[in-house]
Amino acid sequence: MTITRHLAVFFTALMLTFFLSACSPEVGSEKWCQVMKDKPKGDWSTNEAADFTRHCIFPSNDK
């Protein structure tokens, strides 16, 4: 592959990653809580479990 082809593939992958990450709901939002409820518990990271507990089970009214 030529350098131009490599750059095109790289930028396409970069833009795809950017657009897919923009679709994720904000941590702590109602939509995020629902996504986490639907996600198998075994697939949760430690940070996701802590955020779920903090924002969805014991939400604070400090917002």
C-alpha positions in Angstrom: 0.0 0.0 0.0 1.1 3.5 -0.7 1.5 6.2 2.0 -1.6 7.9 0.7 -3.6 4.7 1.1 -2.2 4.2 4.6 -3.2 7.8 5.6 -6.7 7.4 4.1 -7.2 4.2 6.2 -5.8 5.9 9.3 -8.0 9.0 9.0 -11.1 6.9 8.2 -10.5 4.8 11.4 -9.9 7.9 13.4 -13.1 9.5 12.2 -15.1 6.3 12.8 -13.8 6.2 16.4 -14.6 9.8 16.9 -18.2 9.4 15.7 -18.8 6.2 17.7 -17.5 7.7 20.9 -19.8 10.7 20.4 -22.8 8.4 20.6 -22.2 7.3 24.2 -24.5 8.8 26.8 -23.1 10.9 29.5 -22.1 9.0 32.6 -24.8 9.4 35.3 -27.5 10.4 32.8 -30.8 8.4 32.8 -29.9 7.0 29.4 -26.5 5.8 30.7 -28.2 4.2 33.8 -30.5 2.3 31.5 -27.7 1.2 29.2 -25.8 -0.1 32.3 -28.9 -2.0 33.5 -29.1 -3.7 30.2 -25.4 -4.6 30.0 -24.4 -7.9 31.6 -23.0 -7.3 35.1 -19.9 -9.4 34.3 -19.0 -7.0 31.5 -18.9 -3.9 33.9 -15.6 -2.4 34.7 -14.8 -1.4 38.3 -15.2 2.3 37.4 -18.6 1.6 35.7 -19.9 -0.3 38.8 -18.8 2.6 41.1 -20.3 5.2 38.8 -23.6 3.2 38.5 -23.8 3.0 42.3 -23.0 6.7 42.7 -25.3 8.0 40.0 -28.1 5.5 39.6 -28.6 3.8 43.0 -27.6 6.7 45.3 -27.9 9.8 43.3 -27.1 13.1 44.9 -29.2 16.2 44.5 -26.1 18.4 44.2 -26.5 19.0 40.5 
